[in-house]
């Protein structure tokens, strides 16, 4: 069954968003939770990377949500909505842990 270009775009955007989220979690865990040495000061380069990755993640998730709403694809509306909830919950968890 051949899928339309819009649905393929949503699939690849969702996959890209998931990989971005995994990358964010990996960097945050490596930097703050499981560091090799005790942190004397905050690593500004890792924090900047996390901000940039979160920005790209939010933009890609928002783009996927808007496109899926426009073409009325319930499956991807639900997937991107769940991804937004996961992003929000992880952001709140990080904020509550690290202040």
ChimeraX attribute file (.defattr): number of C-alpha atoms within 10 A of each C-alpha:
attribute: neighborCount
match mode: 1-to-1
recipient: residues
	/A:1	3
	/A:2	5
	/A:3	7
	/A:4	8
	/A:5	9
	/A:6	12
	/A:7	15
	/A:8	12
	/A:9	14
	/A:10	22
	/A:11	14
	/A:12	12
	/A:13	18
	/A:14	21
	/A:15	12
	/A:16	15
	/A:17	21
	/A:18	15
	/A:19	13
	/A:20	18
	/A:21	21
	/A:22	12
	/A:23	14
	/A:24	19
	/A:25	14
	/A:26	11
	/A:27	17
	/A:28	18
	/A:29	12
	/A:30	13
	/A:31	17
	/A:32	15
	/A:33	9
	/A:34	11
	/A:35	11
	/A:36	9
	/A:37	7
	/A:38	8
	/A:39	10
	/A:40	6
	/A:41	6
	/A:42	10
	/A:43	11
	/A:44	9
	/A:45	9
	/A:46	15
	/A:47	14
	/A:48	11
	/A:49	14
	/A:50	17
	/A:51	13
	/A:52	13
	/A:53	16
	/A:54	17
	/A:55	12
	/A:56	15
	/A:57	23
	/A:58	19
	/A:59	13
	/A:60	19
	/A:61	24
	/A:62	16
	/A:63	16
	/A:64	24
	/A:65	22
	/A:66	14
	/A:67	18
	/A:68	22
	/A:69	13
	/A:70	10
	/A:71	12
	/A:72	11
	/A:73	15
	/A:74	11
	/A:75	10
	/A:76	20
	/A:77	20
	/A:78	13
	/A:79	16
	/A:80	24
	/A:81	16
	/A:82	12
	/A:83	21
	/A:84	17
	/A:85	12
	/A:86	13
	/A:87	17
	/A:88	13
	/A:89	12
	/A:90	14
	/A:91	13
	/A:92	13
	/A:93	12
	/A:94	12
	/A:95	10
	/A:96	9
	/A:97	8
	/A:98	8
	/A:99	7
